[in-house]
Amino acid sequence: MKCDIKTMLKAGLWLAALVTGVYVVFPSSREWLMGVSPFLFLLLCPLMMLFMMKSMQSCHTDSEKNEATHSYNPAQDEQLKRKIEF
């Protein structure tokens, strides 16, 4: 996940659409929503950073698993040397 201005604007527009949808669908919670929505927009940047860092950690664990499967095996090396000699 890239955390650039384009991604931040997209996330902000999605949050605005979500707040608008909740405002229209749940009229009883309009007062609470109008009080909380500015804080949601302020939390948008730190939350995106948190999700971005979490996704970067999951990429590292995937690459570590791939490196572990491609480790050096001396027995296979000996078998390959024997095949090449014949």
MARMIMI-663445 format. One record per atom (N, C-alpha, C): x, z, y; residue number from 1. Coordinates in Angstrom, 3 decimals, padded with zeros to 6 digits. Atoms other than C-alpha are relative to their C-alpha. Layout:
NULO         X         Z         Y  num
NULO         X         Z         Y  NUM
...
***
This chain:
NULO         X         Z         Y  num
NULO   000.839   000.000  -001.173    1
NULO   000.000   000.000   000.000    1
NULO   000.884   000.000   001.235    1
NULO  -000.760   000.067  -001.238    2
NULO   001.458  -001.063   003.304    2
NULO  -000.710   000.819   001.070    2
NULO   000.578  -000.822  -001.067    3
NULO   000.935   001.252   006.243    3
NULO   000.417  -000.587   001.344    3
NULO  -000.286   000.625  -001.277    4
NULO   001.064  -001.114   009.195    4
NULO  -001.265   000.021   000.862    4
NULO   001.124  -000.064  -000.937    5
NULO  -001.254  -001.606   012.167    5
NULO  -001.227  -000.733  -000.551    5
NULO   001.115   000.759   000.571    6
NULO  -003.377  -004.191   010.323    6
NULO  -000.759   000.842  -001.030    6
NULO   000.626  -000.859   001.005    7
NULO  -004.038  -001.793   007.438    7
NULO  -000.732   001.164   000.654    7
NULO   000.646  -001.112  -000.704    8
NULO  -004.814   001.050   009.836    8
NULO  -001.295  -000.455   000.670    8
NULO   001.216   000.515  -000.627    9
NULO  -007.322  -001.122   011.711    9
NULO  -001.091  -000.267  -001.035    9
NULO   000.976   000.227   001.069   10
NULO  -008.998  -002.163   008.463   10
NULO  -000.616   001.313  -000.472   10
NULO   000.503  -001.303   000.445   11
NULO  -009.275   001.453   007.342   11
NULO  -000.893   000.622   001.068   11
NULO   000.829  -000.518  -001.084   12
NULO  -010.637   002.446   010.760   12
NULO  -001.349  -000.689   000.064   12
NULO   001.274   000.727   000.008   13
NULO  -013.276  -000.282   010.604   13
NULO  -000.866   000.415  -001.185   13
NULO   000.766  -000.459   001.170   14
NULO  -014.279   000.796   007.085   14
NULO  -000.570   001.395   000.239   14
NULO   000.490  -001.346  -000.307   15
NULO  -014.562   004.401   008.256   15
NULO  -001.141  -000.055   001.013   15
NULO   001.074   000.148  -000.986   16
NULO  -016.658   003.314   011.252   16
NULO  -001.270  -000.525  -000.673   16
NULO   001.160   000.516   000.732   17
NULO  -018.936   001.335   008.932   17
NULO  -000.630   001.092  -000.862   17
NULO   000.508  -001.090   000.834   18
NULO  -019.238   004.324   006.618   18
NULO  -000.753   001.036   000.849   18
NULO   000.654  -000.967  -000.890   19
NULO  -020.084   006.688   009.493   19
NULO  -001.322  -000.578   000.504   19
NULO   001.227   000.640  -000.459   20
NULO  -022.645   004.187   010.803   20
NULO  -001.057  -000.020  -001.104   20
NULO   000.928   000.015   001.127   21
NULO  -024.205   003.836   007.360   21
NULO  -000.595   001.365  -000.277   21
NULO   000.499  -001.364   000.226   22
NULO  -024.468   007.594   006.881   22
NULO  -000.928   000.409   001.145   22
NULO   000.833  -000.319  -001.168   23
NULO  -025.909   007.917   010.401   23
NULO  -001.394  -000.601  -000.147   23
NULO   001.285   000.683   000.150   24
NULO  -028.654   005.399   009.602   24
NULO  -000.784   000.538  -001.191   24
NULO   000.684  -000.378   001.237   25
NULO  -029.452   006.546   006.055   25
NULO  -000.443   001.467  -000.002   25
NULO   000.305  -001.439   000.023   26
NULO  -029.388   010.324   006.595   26
NULO  -000.239   000.522   001.423   26
NULO   000.258  -000.444  -001.382   27
NULO  -031.090   011.139   009.915   27
NULO   000.122   001.511   000.180   27
NULO  -000.077  -001.455  -000.136   28
NULO  -031.080   014.857   009.169   28
NULO   001.429   000.492   000.221   28
NULO  -001.388  -000.442  -000.148   29
NULO  -027.288   014.997   009.170   29
NULO   000.713  -000.664   001.177   29
NULO  -000.608   000.706  -001.141   30
NULO  -026.715   013.042   012.412   30
NULO   000.801   000.939   000.901   30
NULO  -000.689  -000.945  -000.884   31
NULO  -025.733   016.091   014.431   31
NULO   001.343   000.422  -000.599   31
NULO  -001.239  -000.384   000.688   32
NULO  -023.159   017.213   011.865   32
NULO   000.995  -001.162  -000.031   32
NULO  -000.858   001.180   000.089   33
NULO  -021.827   013.670   011.479   33
NULO   000.668  -000.312   001.339   33
NULO  -000.579   000.269  -001.315   34
NULO  -021.319   013.212   015.221   34
NULO   001.050   001.054   000.373   34
NULO  -001.004  -001.037  -000.252   35
NULO  -019.406   016.492   015.320   35
NULO   001.261  -000.178  -000.830   35
NULO  -001.119   000.121   000.935   36
NULO  -017.173   015.652   012.356   36
NULO   000.736  -001.342   000.116   36
NULO  -000.601   001.338   000.016   37
NULO  -016.532   011.922   012.865   37
NULO   001.280  -000.125   000.844   37
NULO  -001.288   000.116  -000.709   38
NULO  -013.829   012.309   015.593   38
NULO   001.168   000.582  -000.809   38
NULO  -001.058  -000.582   000.825   39
NULO  -011.860   014.546   013.235   39
NULO   000.354  -000.902  -001.176   39
NULO  -000.276   000.952   001.083   40
NULO  -012.230   011.986   010.442   40
NULO   000.922  -001.112   000.479   40
NULO  -000.863   001.050  -000.530   41
NULO  -010.700   009.336   012.677   41
NULO   001.406   000.525   000.299   41
NULO  -001.329  -000.581  -000.224   42
NULO  -007.862   011.707   013.609   42
NULO   000.748   000.225  -001.316   42
NULO  -000.621  -000.208   001.304   43
NULO  -007.230   012.425   009.930   43
NULO   000.307  -001.302  -000.727   43
NULO  -000.193   001.287   000.663   44
NULO  -007.166   008.719   009.096   44
NULO   001.483  -000.302  -000.241   44
NULO  -001.426   000.302   000.147   45
NULO  -003.422   008.307   009.685   45
NULO   000.683   000.902  -001.025   45
NULO  -000.657  -000.838   001.013   46
NULO  -002.227   011.368   007.721   46
NULO  -000.525  -000.248  -001.419   46
NULO   000.543   000.271   001.333   47
NULO  -004.597   010.592   004.844   47
NULO   000.546  -001.304  -000.573   47
NULO  -000.566   001.260   000.481   48
NULO  -003.375   007.003   004.635   48
NULO   001.465   000.186  -000.399   48
NULO  -001.397  -000.273   000.346   49
NULO   000.215   008.255   004.635   49
NULO   000.082   000.728  -001.337   49
NULO   000.024  -000.735   001.254   50
NULO  -000.614   010.671   001.825   50
NULO  -000.286  -000.936  -001.178   50
NULO   000.322   000.941   001.070   51
NULO  -002.233   007.932  -000.288   51
NULO   001.127  -000.997  -000.231   51
NULO  -001.102   000.939   000.128   52
NULO   000.660   005.564   000.432   52
NULO   001.157   000.651  -000.761   52
NULO  -001.103  -000.679   000.682   53
NULO   003.234   008.133  -000.684   53
NULO  -000.342   000.243  -001.466   53
NULO   000.435  -000.202   001.383   54
NULO   001.203   008.879  -003.825   54
NULO   000.119  -001.298  -000.792   54
NULO  -000.114   001.275   000.705   55
NULO   001.066   005.188  -004.713   55
NULO   001.459  -000.388  -000.201   55
NULO  -001.423   000.287   000.178   56
NULO   004.818   004.894  -004.171   56
NULO   000.575   000.817  -001.150   56
NULO  -000.472  -000.819   001.109   57
NULO   005.408   007.758  -006.604   57
NULO  -000.454  -000.580  -001.330   57
NULO   000.478   000.576   001.254   58
NULO   003.256   006.077  -009.240   58
NULO   000.787  -001.265  -000.340   58
NULO  -000.838   001.176   000.263   59
NULO   005.347   002.906  -008.838   59
NULO   001.337   000.414  -000.602   59
NULO  -001.275  -000.472   000.532   60
NULO   008.515   004.900  -009.493   60
NULO  -000.134   000.450  -001.446   60
NULO   000.167  -000.452   001.382   61
NULO   007.134   006.451  -012.666   61
NULO  -000.199  -001.188  -000.924   61
NULO   000.153   001.201   000.820   62
NULO   006.121   003.000  -013.948   62
NULO   001.342  -000.674  -000.239   62
NULO  -001.298   000.651   000.163   63
NULO   009.598   001.587  -013.321   63
NULO   000.928   000.833  -000.881   63
NULO  -000.820  -000.849   000.865   64
NULO   011.224   004.614  -014.987   64
NULO  -000.383  -000.177  -001.459   64
NULO   000.444   000.238   001.372   65
NULO   009.118   004.002  -018.094   65
NULO   000.552  -001.326  -000.504   65
NULO  -000.523   001.307   000.409   66
NULO   010.188   000.346  -018.163   66
NULO   001.500   000.061  -000.262   66
NULO  -001.434  -000.132   000.200   67
NULO   013.855   001.298  -017.818   67
NULO   000.298   000.748  -001.295   67
NULO  -000.212  -000.767   001.222   68
NULO   013.537   003.770  -020.675   68
NULO  -000.213  -000.864  -001.237   68
NULO   000.236   000.869   001.162   69
NULO   012.190   001.089  -023.009   69
NULO   001.109  -001.022  -000.163   69
NULO  -001.082   000.975   000.068   70
NULO   015.130  -001.194  -022.196   70
NULO   001.373   000.681  -000.054   70
NULO  -001.260  -000.725   000.068   71
NULO   017.841   001.321  -022.980   71
NULO   000.920  -000.642  -001.052   71
NULO  -001.018   000.540   000.892   72
NULO   021.022   000.488  -024.864   72
NULO  -000.132   000.630  -001.375   72
NULO   000.097  -000.459   001.371   73
NULO   020.814   000.731  -028.631   73
NULO   001.205  -000.555  -000.775   73
NULO  -001.200   000.487   000.667   74
NULO   024.188   000.521  -030.465   74
NULO  -000.289  -000.651  -001.352   74
NULO   000.316   000.591   001.305   75
NULO   022.570  -000.260  -033.836   75
NULO  -000.441  -001.449   000.161   75
NULO   000.418   001.378  -000.243   76
NULO   020.926  -003.363  -032.432   76
NULO   001.186  -000.847   000.426   76
NULO  -001.185   000.720  -000.434   77
NULO   024.212  -004.351  -030.826   77
NULO   000.847  -000.421  -001.205   77
NULO  -000.758   000.319   001.208   78
NULO   025.991  -004.191  -034.193   78
NULO  -000.687  -001.095  -000.805   78
NULO   000.737   001.024   000.737   79
NULO   023.261  -006.268  -035.838   79
NULO   000.164  -001.361   000.653   79
NULO  -000.181   001.266  -000.698   80
NULO   023.575  -008.932  -033.174   80
NULO   001.412  -000.543  -000.199   80
NULO  -001.379   000.443   000.230   81
NULO   027.363  -009.048  -033.588   81
NULO   000.146  -000.599  -001.395   81
NULO  -000.080   000.527   001.360   82
NULO   026.957  -009.564  -037.349   82
NULO  -000.673  -001.368  -000.106   82
NULO   000.684   001.288   000.027   83
NULO   024.469  -012.399  -036.817   83
NULO   000.838  -001.084   000.652   83
NULO  -000.815   000.982  -000.710   84
NULO   026.804  -014.114  -034.379   84
NULO   001.221  -000.385  -000.826   84
NULO  -001.185   000.290   000.808   85
NULO   029.815  -013.854  -036.765   85
NULO  -000.318  -000.973  -001.126   85
NULO   000.332   000.889   001.112   86
NULO   027.952  -015.683  -039.547   86
NULO  -000.415  -001.309   000.475   86
***
